[in-house]
């Protein structure tokens, strides 16, 4: 997409399917969709800047881990 539309448009257009794939998980909440879009833009930017899918995957994994840790901490507070 970047070769056809340029870097900015290519990353933005590639981020749309990412949002659509994750949308049902968040009941199509516009706030979550926006967050997913922005996160996907970051993943795409990392991929473009480093020329490495591994780097982008590591950023994605760290993003997911952050939410998972937050979930665990929230659950821990509810149990106390």
N, C-alpha and C positions, 0 to 999 in steps of 0.2 A: 504494500500500500504506500509505503514511503517513496518508493521509486516512481510510482504513478502520480501521487498527490502531493508529495513533499513531506517533510518530517512532521510538522505540526498536524496537518490534516490526516496524514497516515496513522499517526499514533492515536488521534481522536477517533478515527473511523475504526481502528482495530479495538478500541476500548468499548465500543458499543456492544459487540457480541459478548464481551466479558460481562457487562452489566446485565444483558438479557439472560445470560446463562445463570447468573446468581440472583436475579430478581425474585423468582418464586420463593427462594429461601428466606427473603425478608418481606414477603407479602407485598411486594411492589411499593414499599415505602419510599417516597421520593428522596428523603434524607439519606437512606441507605444506598439508594441507586446513585445519588450524587457522590457519596463517599466512595462507592465502588468505582465510579468513573474516574475520580481523582486518583485513587490508588492505582488503577489500571494505567493511567497516564504516567504515573511515577514508574511503574514496572516497564512500560514501553520506553520511557526516557532512559532508564538504566540500561535496557537492552541496546538501545541506539548508541549511547555514549560509550559503553564498554565493549560493544560488539560481542556480547556474551549472554547466551541464554541462561547459563549457570548463575551469573550475577543477578539477573532478573528473578530467577527462581529463588535464590537466597533471600532477596528482598521480600518476595511474596511469602516465603516461609516465616520470615521474621514478623511480617505484618500479621499473619495468622496466629503466630505464637503470642503476640502482644494481646490479641483479643482473647485467646485461650487462658492466659494467665489472669487477665481481668475477670473472666468468667469464674475461674477458680477462687480468686480473692473475694469476689462478690458472694459466691456460694458459702465460703468460709464465714463471712460476716453474718450471713443469714442463720447459720447453724449455732452461732454463739449467742 
